[in-house]
Amino acid sequence: MYQQSSFYKNIFWFAKKTLLLGFVLLVFSSCFKEDDKISPHSKGNNIEQSIVLGSNYETQHYFSLTNQMSMSSNLVSSWDLAFSSSPENCYVMLNSALMMQVACTHDTDFRKTYSPEDFDFIFDASSGLLDSNAIGLWYTTANDSVNSKREVYLLDRGKDENYNALGYKKLQLDFVQNQYQIKISNLDNTEEQVYTITKNETFNYQFLSFEQGLLNIEPAKDSWSLKFSKYSTILYTDDGDEYPYLVTGVLLNPYQTEVAVDTSDYSTISIADTSDYLFTKQADAIGYNWKFYNFDEGIYSIVPNLCYIIRNQDGYYYKLRFVNFYSSEGIKGTIKLEYQKL
């Protein structure tokens, strides 16, 4: 009798403890925030699109993979210089689609007469690497202040979309209170112009035309992925000698956009492959050599089995390949591509 009573007491004690523990866990669990639920995204449809640059490659396009469209376009000759909006630097870029070049005189006298024949001209590297920027560090920094060296630069403006020479200008730069101050004139000091450009971090660059002033060229930096355009680069002879050349291709948005190359079958590339890729932010990583000139047929042909994996600023991966360089009428300068969100 004693043993049976003890048994029931133990059962009661155990049940009481279990109910108490359950109540405590219920109270404490209500104090914690429920984990955010991440919904897996579905793979996108395979998209085919054409980007029309024109038979002379006279147009530039800023293309968004996210929106599946060109966000803006302009004639390559619309602008001359682009001014960095980054808080980290004050680089100035040349319009490489015109094959612009620059020479530093290492002289601060803007009114002086300079002869282009006395200087060596260079252009921006197509890699987009800032340490290969042609104008380079025209300033010094101290205590978070930008101090211009006030050196005069000579600009060879290159050639427009119809291959007409645009002549020369001279340039002097300053930077005061988050604003570029730009002085430009002809080499003989005629048509002197002064511009002020305020940095705007919504964009990668602010654009200046010597004829039209400040222009809206590039869309907001978080709204596009790829720039379709011609641009200057270095090619090599069979003997390994360098020579500058205008090519037509694709440049990466420098803002949070990266690319990797794959030679697999386009149809087999999946999101599972992305962890194996080596990505780069180099601007000309896609570049122009997805096509080649077929001398036997006298046309451009697309390199087979050459694909690109793009990590876009929207956080998604896209696979992309080129299909054609001609319109349905057989006119060159129409880039046909297909791509898909992985």
C-alpha positions, 0 to 999 in steps of 0.5 A, a space after each residue: 500500500 505504501 509503495 502504490 501511494 509513492 508511485 502515484 506521488 512520483 507520477 504527479 510530481 513528474 507531470 507538474 514539472 513537465 507542465 511548468 517547463 512547458 509554460 516557461 518555454 512558451 513564455 520565453 519563446 514569445 520574447 524572441 523575434 521570429 526568423 525572417 523567411 527567405 523565399 527562394 526566387 524562381 529562375 527567370 525566362 531566357 530572354 533574347 534582345 538586340 542592342 542597336 549601336 548603328 553601322 558606325 557604332 555611333 550609339 552607346 547604350 546603358 543596359 539593365 539585366 534587371 529591367 531587361 531594357 536599355 535605360 538610356 542611350 546617346 551618341 558617342 560624341 555627346 560628351 567629352 569628359 566624365 568626372 567621378 562622383 565617388 567620395 574616395 577619388 576625383 578621377 576624370 575619364 576621357 571619352 574613349 569611344 572617340 579615342 580621346 587622348 591627353 598629355 600633361 604639360 607639367 606647367 601651370 600657366 594656362 595662358 601659355 601657348 602649347 604645341 601638341 607635337 611637343 608632348 606624348 599623348 596617352 588614353 585611358 586603359 579599357 580595364 577601367 583601373 584607376 591607376 591606369 587613368 590617363 589624366 591620373 592624379 591631377 591633385 594631392 590630398 591632405 587632411 581630407 582636402 583635395 589640392 589641385 596641382 594646377 597643371 595644364 593638360 592638352 586634350 586630343 578630342 579624337 574623332 566623332 562617329 563619322 570619323 571627323 577629327 575634333 581637334 584639341 583643347 587645353 584643360 586645367 582642374 581644381 576642386 573646392 567644397 565637393 565641386 570640380 572647377 574646370 577651365 577649358 579653351 582652344 590652344 590659342 586661348 580662344 573660346 575659354 569656358 569655365 564649368 562647375 560640377 558638383 559630385 552626386 553619388 547617385 551616379 558613377 560619373 558626371 558628364 561634360 560636353 565642351 559644346 553643351 555643358 553638363 549633361 545627363 548621360 549615364 543613368 543612376 549607378 544602381 539601375 544598369 548593368 552593361 554599357 554597349 559601346 565602342 572604346 579604345 584599347 591596346 592591341 598587339 602586332 604579330 611581333 608583340 608591339 602595342 598599338 591603340 585601336 577602337 573596338 566595339 563591345 561591352 563594358 561593366 558597370 563599375 558599381 557592384 557588378 562582376 563577371 566570370 567567363 565560362 566555356 560550357 554549354 549555355 543551356 547547362 549552366 545553373 545557379 549551382 555553378 556560381 560558387 566555382 567561378 572567379 569573378 572580376 570587376 575589370 571593365 572590359 572583362 566581357 569586352 569585344 572578343 566574343 566576336 571575330 572577323 572572318 576574313 574568308 566570309 568577310 563578316 563578323 562571327 560569334 565565338 562559339 561556347 563563350 558565356 558570361 556569368 554576371 553578378 549584378 548589383 541586384 544580388 542575382 546571377 545572370 548567364 549571358 551569351 552573344 548570338 549575332 552582330 548583325 540586324 535581320 537586314 544584315 547591317 553590322 552594329 546590332 548586337 543580339 544576345 540572350 541571357 537568363 536569371 539563374 
